[in-house]
Amino acid sequence: MQFLRRHFEKLILSLVLAGLGAVAFWLYVAVKEVKEAKPIAYGPPPGAKPVTNLDLSPLRAALSNLTEAPALELSGEHNLFNPVTWKRKPNGDLVKMTRQGAAALTVAEIRPLYFTISLDRGSPQGFFMVSKHAFGHQTNWFGVYGRPADPLHPYPIITNTTGPGNTLVLQVRIPEDGIVVPVASNAPYKKVEAYEADLKYNASDSTNVFTKMHMGDSLWLSGELFKILAMTSNAVTVQDTRTAQKAEKQWNGGP
C-alpha cells in the first residue's frame, strides 16, 4: 500500500499510455484492412442536360457598364465642382446666380461688314471711285487707265473696261494690296472685312441686350468685365479679363 500511494499517478499514466498504444495498433490494422479490401466500382456519371434559352442580358449589361462607363460631367448646374454664387441686389435681396458670365450669354445675330468700292463718275483721264471700309472710313479714289501708280500718290490702276450695253465693268488694281477686282457701274465691289453681332445676356440677376458689338469691344456681365476676342460668321469668342478664361458662343444663323 505504501508503494501504491507513492506511485499512484505513475500507474495511472502508464495505463493511459498503454490504452493509447492499443488504440494506435487497432487503427493501423483497420486502415490496412480497408486498403486490402476490393475497391468500389463507380459507374459513369449521369449525362448532363444541355442548357438552353439562357438569358445573359443582365450579365452583358453589367459588363457593358463596366467597360463603357458614362462620361463624367463636370459642368452643368450641379454644385460639386461649380459652387453657387449669391449676390445681393440693391434692395437687399439675395439672388442665387445659377447662370452668369459667359454661360448666360447667347448670340442673337451676326452680320457681315463689307469693304466696298463703287464707281462714282468718269472723266477723260480716268474714273472717280469711292472706297468705304467696314467701320465707316471712306476714301475718294481717282483711277487711271493703264498708268503705273505714283509712289508718292498711289492711284488705283484700271487694267481693263468691259460690259454689255450701258453697264461698265472696270478691272481695278487696288493700290493697298495689288489685287485686281471688278467694279461695275451698277454694282460695287464688296468684300467681307469684319462682323458685328447682337448679344443677349440672360442671367439670374439681369437681362441685357448688346447691339452692334465688334471685335475688341467690352461687356460688363454681372459685374465682371469681358472682352470680345474674335468674331466669325457663326461664332463669337469672349474672354473673362479677370480669369483669362475664354468661351466661344455659337450662332446657328437663325433669328
C-alpha positions as a Markdown table, in Angstrom:
| # | Residue | x | y | z |
|---|---|---|---|---|
| 1 | Met | 0.0 | 0.0 | 0.0 |
| 2 | Gln | 2.9 | 2.3 | 0.7 |
| 3 | Phe | 4.2 | 1.7 | -2.8 |
| 4 | Leu | 0.8 | 2.4 | -4.4 |
| 5 | Arg | 0.4 | 5.7 | -2.5 |
| 6 | Arg | 3.8 | 6.9 | -3.7 |
| 7 | His | 3.4 | 5.9 | -7.3 |
| 8 | Phe | -0.4 | 6.2 | -7.9 |
| 9 | Glu | 0.0 | 8.9 | -10.6 |
| 10 | Lys | 2.6 | 7.0 | -12.4 |
| 11 | Leu | 0.4 | 3.9 | -12.5 |
| 12 | Ile | -2.5 | 5.9 | -13.9 |
| 13 | Leu | -0.3 | 7.4 | -16.6 |
| 14 | Ser | 1.1 | 4.0 | -17.5 |
| 15 | Leu | -2.4 | 2.7 | -18.0 |
| 16 | Val | -3.4 | 5.6 | -20.2 |
| 17 | Leu | -0.3 | 5.2 | -22.4 |
| 18 | Ala | -1.0 | 1.5 | -22.8 |
| 19 | Gly | -4.5 | 2.3 | -23.9 |
| 20 | Leu | -3.3 | 4.8 | -26.4 |
| 21 | Gly | -0.9 | 2.3 | -27.8 |
| 22 | Ala | -3.6 | -0.3 | -28.2 |
| 23 | Val | -5.8 | 2.2 | -30.0 |
| 24 | Ala | -3.0 | 3.2 | -32.3 |
| 25 | Phe | -2.4 | -0.5 | -33.1 |
| 26 | Trp | -6.1 | -1.0 | -33.8 |
| 27 | Leu | -6.2 | 1.9 | -36.2 |
| 28 | Tyr | -3.2 | 0.6 | -38.1 |
| 29 | Val | -4.9 | -2.8 | -38.5 |
| 30 | Ala | -8.2 | -1.2 | -39.5 |
| 31 | Val | -6.6 | 1.0 | -42.2 |
| 32 | Lys | -4.7 | -1.9 | -43.6 |
| 33 | Glu | -7.8 | -4.0 | -43.9 |
| 34 | Val | -9.6 | -1.2 | -45.7 |
| 35 | Lys | -6.7 | -0.8 | -48.2 |
| 36 | Glu | -6.7 | -4.6 | -48.9 |
| 37 | Ala | -10.5 | -4.6 | -49.4 |
| 38 | Lys | -11.9 | -4.8 | -53.0 |
| 39 | Pro | -12.2 | -1.2 | -54.4 |
| 40 | Ile | -15.7 | 0.1 | -55.0 |
| 41 | Ala | -16.6 | 0.2 | -58.7 |
| 42 | Tyr | -18.0 | 3.5 | -59.7 |
| 43 | Gly | -20.2 | 3.8 | -62.8 |
| 44 | Pro | -20.0 | 6.6 | -65.4 |
| 45 | Pro | -21.6 | 9.9 | -64.3 |
| 46 | Pro | -25.1 | 10.6 | -65.4 |
| 47 | Gly | -25.3 | 12.6 | -68.7 |
| 48 | Ala | -25.8 | 16.3 | -68.1 |
| 49 | Lys | -28.7 | 18.0 | -70.0 |
| 50 | Pro | -27.6 | 20.9 | -72.2 |
| 51 | Val | -28.6 | 24.4 | -71.0 |
| 52 | Thr | -30.9 | 26.2 | -73.5 |
| 53 | Asn | -32.5 | 29.6 | -73.6 |
| 54 | Leu | -30.1 | 31.0 | -71.1 |
| 55 | Asp | -30.7 | 34.8 | -70.6 |
| 56 | Leu | -27.4 | 36.5 | -70.4 |
| 57 | Ser | -28.6 | 40.0 | -71.0 |
| 58 | Pro | -28.2 | 41.1 | -67.3 |
| 59 | Leu | -24.6 | 39.9 | -67.3 |
| 60 | Arg | -23.9 | 41.6 | -70.7 |
| 61 | Ala | -25.5 | 44.8 | -69.4 |
| 62 | Ala | -23.3 | 44.7 | -66.3 |
| 63 | Leu | -20.2 | 44.1 | -68.4 |
| 64 | Ser | -21.1 | 46.9 | -70.7 |
| 65 | Asn | -21.5 | 49.3 | -67.7 |
| 66 | Leu | -18.0 | 48.4 | -66.6 |
| 67 | Thr | -16.3 | 48.7 | -70.0 |
| 68 | Glu | -18.4 | 51.6 | -71.3 |
| 69 | Ala | -18.8 | 53.9 | -68.3 |
| 70 | Pro | -20.7 | 57.1 | -69.0 |
| 71 | Ala | -18.6 | 60.3 | -69.3 |
| 72 | Leu | -18.0 | 62.3 | -66.2 |
| 73 | Glu | -20.0 | 65.5 | -66.5 |
| 74 | Leu | -18.2 | 68.3 | -64.5 |
| 75 | Ser | -20.3 | 71.2 | -65.9 |
| 76 | Gly | -23.9 | 72.0 | -65.6 |
| 77 | Glu | -25.9 | 73.2 | -62.6 |
| 78 | His | -24.7 | 70.7 | -60.0 |
| 79 | Asn | -22.6 | 72.2 | -57.2 |
| 80 | Leu | -19.8 | 69.6 | -56.8 |
| 81 | Phe | -17.3 | 71.4 | -58.9 |
| 82 | Asn | -19.5 | 74.5 | -59.6 |
| 83 | Pro | -20.2 | 76.3 | -56.4 |
| 84 | Val | -23.2 | 78.6 | -56.5 |
| 85 | Thr | -22.7 | 82.4 | -56.2 |
| 86 | Trp | -25.1 | 84.5 | -54.3 |
| 87 | Lys | -25.3 | 88.3 | -55.0 |
| 88 | Arg | -27.2 | 90.9 | -53.1 |
| 89 | Lys | -29.5 | 93.2 | -55.1 |
| 90 | Pro | -29.7 | 97.0 | -54.4 |
| 91 | Asn | -32.9 | 96.3 | -52.3 |
| 92 | Gly | -31.0 | 93.9 | -50.1 |
| 93 | Asp | -32.5 | 90.6 | -51.5 |
| 94 | Leu | -30.1 | 87.7 | -52.2 |
| 95 | Val | -30.1 | 86.2 | -55.7 |
| 96 | Lys | -28.9 | 82.7 | -56.5 |
| 97 | Met | -26.6 | 83.0 | -59.5 |
| 98 | Thr | -27.3 | 79.7 | -61.3 |
| 99 | Arg | -26.4 | 81.4 | -64.7 |
| 100 | Gln | -23.9 | 84.1 | -65.0 |
| 101 | Gly | -20.9 | 85.2 | -67.0 |
| 102 | Ala | -20.3 | 83.6 | -70.4 |
| 103 | Ala | -22.7 | 80.8 | -69.6 |
| 104 | Ala | -25.6 | 83.2 | -69.7 |
| 105 | Leu | -24.5 | 84.9 | -72.9 |
| 106 | Thr | -26.1 | 84.0 | -76.3 |
| 107 | Val | -25.7 | 85.3 | -79.8 |
| 108 | Ala | -28.8 | 86.7 | -81.3 |
| 109 | Glu | -27.4 | 87.7 | -84.7 |
| 110 | Ile | -24.2 | 88.1 | -86.6 |
| 111 | Arg | -23.9 | 90.4 | -89.7 |
| 112 | Pro | -21.1 | 90.8 | -92.1 |
| 113 | Leu | -19.5 | 94.2 | -92.6 |
| 114 | Tyr | -18.1 | 94.9 | -96.1 |
| 115 | Phe | -15.3 | 96.8 | -97.7 |
| 116 | Thr | -16.8 | 98.3 | -100.9 |
| 117 | Ile | -15.5 | 100.1 | -104.0 |
| 118 | Ser | -18.2 | 101.9 | -106.0 |
| 119 | Leu | -17.9 | 103.8 | -109.3 |
| 120 | Asp | -18.8 | 107.5 | -109.0 |
| 121 | Arg | -18.3 | 109.0 | -112.4 |
| 122 | Gly | -15.9 | 109.1 | -115.4 |
| 123 | Ser | -13.6 | 111.7 | -116.8 |
| 124 | Pro | -11.3 | 111.9 | -119.8 |
| 125 | Gln | -8.3 | 110.8 | -117.7 |
| 126 | Gly | -10.0 | 108.0 | -115.8 |
| 127 | Phe | -12.7 | 107.3 | -113.3 |
| 128 | Phe | -13.7 | 108.6 | -109.9 |
| 129 | Met | -14.4 | 105.9 | -107.3 |
| 130 | Val | -15.3 | 105.7 | -103.6 |
| 131 | Ser | -13.9 | 103.1 | -101.2 |
| 132 | Lys | -15.5 | 102.6 | -97.9 |
| 133 | His | -14.3 | 100.3 | -95.1 |
| 134 | Ala | -16.4 | 98.3 | -92.7 |
| 135 | Phe | -16.3 | 100.8 | -89.9 |
| 136 | Gly | -17.0 | 103.9 | -92.0 |
| 137 | His | -13.6 | 105.2 | -93.1 |
| 138 | Gln | -14.2 | 106.5 | -96.7 |
| 139 | Thr | -11.7 | 107.4 | -99.4 |
| 140 | Asn | -12.2 | 109.1 | -102.7 |
| 141 | Trp | -10.1 | 107.5 | -105.5 |
| 142 | Phe | -9.3 | 108.5 | -109.0 |
| 143 | Gly | -8.5 | 105.5 | -111.1 |
| 144 | Val | -6.2 | 106.0 | -114.1 |
| 145 | Tyr | -6.2 | 103.6 | -117.1 |
| 146 | Gly | -3.1 | 101.6 | -117.6 |
| 147 | Arg | -0.7 | 104.0 | -116.0 |
| 148 | Pro | 1.6 | 102.9 | -113.1 |
| 149 | Ala | 0.8 | 104.3 | -109.8 |
| 150 | Asp | 2.7 | 107.2 | -108.4 |
| 151 | Pro | 4.8 | 106.0 | -105.4 |
| 152 | Leu | 4.0 | 109.4 | -103.7 |
| 153 | His | 0.4 | 109.4 | -104.7 |
| 154 | Pro | -0.7 | 105.8 | -105.4 |
| 155 | Tyr | -3.8 | 105.6 | -107.6 |
| 156 | Pro | -5.9 | 102.5 | -108.5 |
| 157 | Ile | -4.9 | 101.2 | -111.9 |
| 158 | Ile | -7.7 | 100.3 | -114.4 |
| 159 | Thr | -6.4 | 97.4 | -116.3 |
| 160 | Asn | -9.5 | 96.8 | -118.5 |
| 161 | Thr | -13.0 | 98.0 | -119.1 |
| 162 | Thr | -15.8 | 95.7 | -120.3 |
| 163 | Gly | -19.5 | 95.4 | -120.0 |
| 164 | Pro | -22.7 | 94.7 | -122.1 |
| 165 | Gly | -24.9 | 97.6 | -123.1 |
| 166 | Asn | -24.8 | 100.5 | -120.7 |
| 167 | Thr | -23.1 | 98.5 | -117.9 |
| 168 | Leu | -19.5 | 99.4 | -117.4 |
| 169 | Val | -17.2 | 97.0 | -115.6 |
| 170 | Leu | -13.8 | 98.2 | -114.5 |
| 171 | Gln | -10.9 | 95.8 | -113.6 |
| 172 | Val | -9.3 | 97.8 | -110.8 |
| 173 | Arg | -5.9 | 97.0 | -109.2 |
| 174 | Ile | -6.2 | 98.2 | -105.6 |
| 175 | Pro | -3.0 | 100.1 | -104.6 |
| 176 | Glu | -3.1 | 98.7 | -101.0 |
| 177 | Asp | -2.6 | 95.1 | -101.8 |
| 178 | Gly | -2.3 | 94.9 | -105.6 |
| 179 | Ile | -5.4 | 92.7 | -106.1 |
| 180 | Val | -7.4 | 93.2 | -109.3 |
| 181 | Val | -11.2 | 93.4 | -108.6 |
| 182 | Pro | -14.2 | 94.1 | -110.7 |
| 183 | Val | -16.1 | 97.3 | -110.1 |
| 184 | Ala | -19.3 | 97.7 | -112.1 |
| 185 | Ser | -21.3 | 100.9 | -112.7 |
| 186 | Asn | -24.5 | 99.2 | -111.4 |
| 187 | Ala | -22.9 | 97.0 | -108.6 |
| 188 | Pro | -20.0 | 98.0 | -106.3 |
| 189 | Tyr | -17.3 | 95.5 | -105.4 |
| 190 | Lys | -17.9 | 94.0 | -101.9 |
| 191 | Lys | -15.6 | 92.0 | -99.6 |
| 192 | Val | -16.3 | 90.9 | -96.0 |
| 193 | Glu | -13.9 | 92.8 | -93.8 |
| 194 | Ala | -15.4 | 92.3 | -90.4 |
| 195 | Tyr | -18.5 | 91.2 | -88.5 |
| 196 | Glu | -20.9 | 92.8 | -85.9 |
| 197 | Ala | -23.1 | 90.9 | -83.5 |
| 198 | Asp | -26.1 | 91.4 | -81.3 |
| 199 | Leu | -25.7 | 89.6 | -78.0 |
| 200 | Lys | -28.2 | 88.8 | -75.2 |
| 201 | Tyr | -27.3 | 88.3 | -71.6 |
| 202 | Asn | -29.9 | 86.4 | -69.6 |
| 203 | Ala | -28.5 | 85.8 | -66.2 |
| 204 | Ser | -30.2 | 85.2 | -62.8 |
| 205 | Asp | -29.8 | 88.8 | -61.8 |
| 206 | Ser | -30.4 | 90.8 | -65.0 |
| 207 | Thr | -31.2 | 90.6 | -68.7 |
| 208 | Asn | -29.3 | 92.8 | -71.1 |
| 209 | Val | -29.1 | 93.2 | -74.9 |
| 210 | Phe | -25.9 | 94.3 | -76.6 |
| 211 | Thr | -26.3 | 95.5 | -80.1 |
| 212 | Lys | -23.8 | 96.1 | -82.9 |
| 213 | Met | -20.8 | 94.7 | -80.9 |
| 214 | His | -17.5 | 94.3 | -82.7 |
| 215 | Met | -14.2 | 92.5 | -82.0 |
| 216 | Gly | -12.4 | 94.3 | -79.2 |
| 217 | Asp | -15.5 | 95.6 | -77.5 |
| 218 | Ser | -16.0 | 95.1 | -73.8 |
| 219 | Leu | -19.0 | 93.7 | -71.9 |
| 220 | Trp | -20.0 | 94.0 | -68.3 |
| 221 | Leu | -21.7 | 90.8 | -67.2 |
| 222 | Ser | -22.9 | 90.6 | -63.6 |
| 223 | Gly | -20.2 | 93.0 | -62.5 |
| 224 | Glu | -17.4 | 91.1 | -64.4 |
| 225 | Leu | -15.6 | 92.6 | -67.4 |
| 226 | Phe | -15.5 | 90.5 | -70.6 |
| 227 | Lys | -13.8 | 91.3 | -73.9 |
| 228 | Ile | -14.7 | 90.1 | -77.4 |
| 229 | Leu | -11.6 | 88.4 | -78.7 |
| 230 | Ala | -12.8 | 87.1 | -82.1 |
| 231 | Met | -15.9 | 87.1 | -84.3 |
| 232 | Thr | -16.7 | 85.0 | -87.3 |
| 233 | Ser | -19.8 | 84.4 | -89.4 |
| 234 | Asn | -21.1 | 81.8 | -86.9 |
| 235 | Ala | -19.4 | 82.4 | -83.5 |
| 236 | Val | -18.3 | 85.0 | -81.0 |
| 237 | Thr | -15.4 | 84.4 | -78.6 |
| 238 | Val | -15.3 | 86.3 | -75.3 |
| 239 | Gln | -12.7 | 86.3 | -72.5 |
| 240 | Asp | -13.1 | 87.0 | -68.8 |
| 241 | Thr | -10.5 | 89.7 | -68.2 |
| 242 | Arg | -10.1 | 88.6 | -64.5 |
| 243 | Thr | -9.5 | 84.9 | -65.1 |
| 244 | Ala | -8.5 | 84.9 | -68.8 |
| 245 | Gln | -10.9 | 82.1 | -69.4 |
| 246 | Lys | -12.3 | 82.0 | -73.0 |
| 247 | Ala | -15.7 | 80.9 | -74.2 |
| 248 | Glu | -16.9 | 80.5 | -77.8 |
| 249 | Lys | -20.6 | 81.2 | -78.3 |
| 250 | Gln | -22.1 | 79.6 | -81.4 |
| 251 | Trp | -24.8 | 81.1 | -83.7 |
| 252 | Asn | -26.8 | 78.8 | -85.9 |
| 253 | Gly | -27.8 | 81.5 | -88.4 |
| 254 | Gly | -31.4 | 81.7 | -87.3 |
| 255 | Pro | -33.3 | 84.6 | -85.8 |
